[in-house]
Amino acid sequence: MPQNAMTKEVKSIRTRLGNPFKDKNYSLAIHSSMQGLKDEWEAAAPKDNIFLQSTYLQLLENNAPEGMRFCYLIFYKNGDPIGVADCQILHFKVDQSLKEEEEQKQNTPCFFSTFGRYIKGFVSSKVEFNTLVCGNLLLTGEHSAYFEAAKVNHNKSLELLDEAMMMTQQKLEKDGLNVSVFLVKEFYEENKNKPVTLKDKSYNEFTIQPNMVFDLRSNWKTFEDYLGDMTSKYRVRAKRARKKGVDIVRVPFDAEKIQQNLNRIYDLYLSIADKSGFNAVTLNKNYFLALKQELKDDFNMVGYYINDELVAFYTTIKNGHELEAHFLGFDRNFNPSHQVYLNILYDIVNIGIENQVEKIVFARTALEIKSSVGAVAHDMYCYVRHRNSFSNRFINPLL
């Protein structure tokens, strides 16, 4: 969009919204779709975070998890774009997202454990609400909002974000959607200990499983360099896993290969997703294909074949100097004999070394095995608030 056209559009947005912030120097545009928004969004979005850029957001919107809706917020100061926030709206029913392994039920037969599970099940079955999420439920990391630091400081950005969440809720209500809960995800430890946080805005702070992040050393030019820096215990483990996985045939998938194997890929993904202890969303079947079609070489999928059968896959997304270990799937029957999951982790490390990234984001779950390849746990903090001040008091016990 030409600059004069963009300025004209900004002015029309400001007039329409009537400078809604308390500080009249700032204004907000709320969009329900990324369609036709690219130039305006990119003027304020970060250039170094692929997950807050219009290409990724558009493909996710086009291939959304079931029941997910979207809001895109653009912040302005005196008519100039200074920041963005990516929001998702999801109907959240706790007992559909919480899962308990059958094995765990069998191993805790005592009265108190059984009673505790009953109480948890009873409470979770009653917890149901529409949630406005600032952030992306498909990702782990700081991908919720961005403000240009030279134009707005930390305290002001939180003030704007807090007000914007309320204004978005009001707009959704006018559109017939009642939102009860606000969730802002997520912040690293160093960014949640600022002088002003969302706790000062009546949000409840909580943390769940940490983000497993692997910092790569600059002297690692090959996978052998990485192995050479391991202690003997972990080097032996890595070589054992490689030996067990010797029959795995690794095949890079282009868009055509993904399309050909779409049903099998999705079944393998579900075999892992359905076993997770907590799963807020289930991916759209076409999500992986869209990633390859739109992100090109920044997205990679590798299939694992054993005896000509596709038994596993993993995906990565290159995000600037980071490599995101995205979704994966595998047939659990092959894991003990071929150490499929551990080989996936080592292969992702190898990709990171080949691409000379600074770090690999392995995300949550499987903390112990991820730490064995070198990843370190980083606590991530989320913030939640109920729109009703009385109900908000009960958020922490519920969490």
Sequence and secondary structure as in RCSB ss.txt:
>XXXX:A:sequence
MPQNAMTKEVKSIRTRLGNPFKDKNYSLAIHSSMQGLKDEWEAAAPKDNIFLQSTYLQLLENNAPEGMRFCYLIF
YKNGDPIGVADCQILHFKVDQSLKEEEEQKQNTPCFFSTFGRYIKGFVSSKVEFNTLVCGNLLLTGEHSAYFEAA
KVNHNKSLELLDEAMMMTQQKLEKDGLNVSVFLVKEFYEENKNKPVTLKDKSYNEFTIQPNMVFDLRSNWKTFED
YLGDMTSKYRVRAKRARKKGVDIVRVPFDAEKIQQNLNRIYDLYLSIADKSGFNAVTLNKNYFLALKQELKDDFN
MVGYYINDELVAFYTTIKNGHELEAHFLGFDRNFNPSHQVYLNILYDIVNIGIENQVEKIVFARTALEIKSSVGA
VAHDMYCYVRHRNSFSNRFINPLL
>XXXX:A:secstr
  HHHHHHHHHHHHHHHT  SSSTTEEEEEES  TT HHHHHTTS TT GGGSHHHHHHHHHT  TT EEEEEEE
EETTEEEEEEEEEEEEEEHHHHB   HHHHHT  SHHHHHHHHHHHHHHHH EEEEEEES TT  SS SEEE TT
TS HHHHHHHHHHHHHHHHHHHHHTT    EEEEEEEEHHHHSSSS GGGGT EEEE S EEEEE  TT  SHHH
HHHTS HHHHHHHHHHHHHTTT EEEEE HHHHHHTHHHHHHHHHHHHTTSSB S    TTHHHHHHHHHGGGEE
EEEEEETTEEEEEEEEEEETTEEEEEEEEE GGGHHHH HHHHHHHHHHHHHHHTT SEEEEESS HHHHHHTT 
EEE EEEEEEESSHHHHTTHHHH 
